[in-house]
């Protein structure tokens, strides 16, 4: 009887796995134009249209992670001043700049070290 109980106990322990980390819900932060994280949309040429707050966040990420790219990038990489809408300053960001913005956000979420390390 003790042997059977021990086998059952070992089977239960061996079958247990580590509990996965609970997923957190993510939602866009508020910006001048609403809950959109400063991303307004795309223009007719394929550039992203962003607000000044998104540009500031982009430049802060460049300051921390810009040297990690094979060809380091500097502040305002791919950013052009666009115009105003509803008294909000807008900027365009090239597709390459948008890809780099996304990559730097991934590094930030994964707590990757900044600088030139790889």
N, C-alpha and C positions, 0 to 999 in steps of 0.2 A: 504494500500500500504506500509506504514511504517512497519507494522507487517510482511509482506512478505519479505521485504528487510532485516529486522532484523533476520528473520529465515534463510535466505540464508547466511547472514554474519556469524551467529553462526555455521551453517553447514560447512562452509568453514574453520573457525577457528578450529572447533572440528576435522575436517578431516586432518588437517596439522600434520605432525610428525616432529620430529627433523631430521635435515639433517645428514646423517651418515658421519663419518670421511672418507675422501678420501683414497683409498688404494694406498700405495706407492709401486712402482716396486722395487724388490730386485734383486740383481745380485751378483755373487761371487766377492770377492775382488781379486786383483792381488797378486800372490805369486811368488816364484822363478820359479815354473813350468808353469806359465801362470795364466789365470783368473779362478782359481779353489779353492781359499781360503786356499790353502795348503793341500787340500785333493787330494791325487793321485789316490787312488782306494783301492781295497781289495787284500790281498795276498791269497794264496791257502788254508790257514787255517781259513780264515774268519776275520782276523785282519785288521783294517783300516791302510793304509799306508799314513802317513802325513809328511809334511816338517817341518823344524825347526821353521818357522813362525807360523804354526798351533800349534805346540807344545808350543811355547811361549804364544800364545793366550789362549790355554787350561790351562796352568799353571797360567796365570793372572786371569782367571775365577775361578780356584780353590782357589786362594788367597782370592777372594771376597766371593764366594758361597760355598766353600768346606765344611764348618761347617753346612750347611743347610741339608745335607743328614742324614738319621737315623744313619748311621755309617760314621762319617766325613772322608773325603778323603784329602790326602796331595799331594803336588807337584809331578808331574810325575806318578800319579796313573795310572797303566795299560800301561805305555809307556816303550818301549824297543828300544834302538838304533839299527837300521837295517843295513844300508849300504849307499853307495853313488850311485847316478845316474846323469850323466851329471854334475858332480861337485856340486850336491845338496845333503846335508845330509838328509837322510830319517829315519823315526821312525815308529814303529808299535804301534797301540793302540788297546787294547783288545775290544771286543764287549761291555762289561760292561762299559769300559771307554768311548767308543763312545756314549753310551746312556746317561751317565752322562754329557758329553760334550754338547750334544743336550739339555738336561734339563737346564744346566746352561745358555746356549744361550737363551732359552725361558725366564728364569728369567731376563736376561739382557734386552731383548727386552721389556718385560713387566715392567721393572724398579722395580723389586722386591728388597726389602732391602737385603743386604748381612748379613753375620754372622750367628748366631745360631737361630735367630727368625724364627718362622713358622707361 
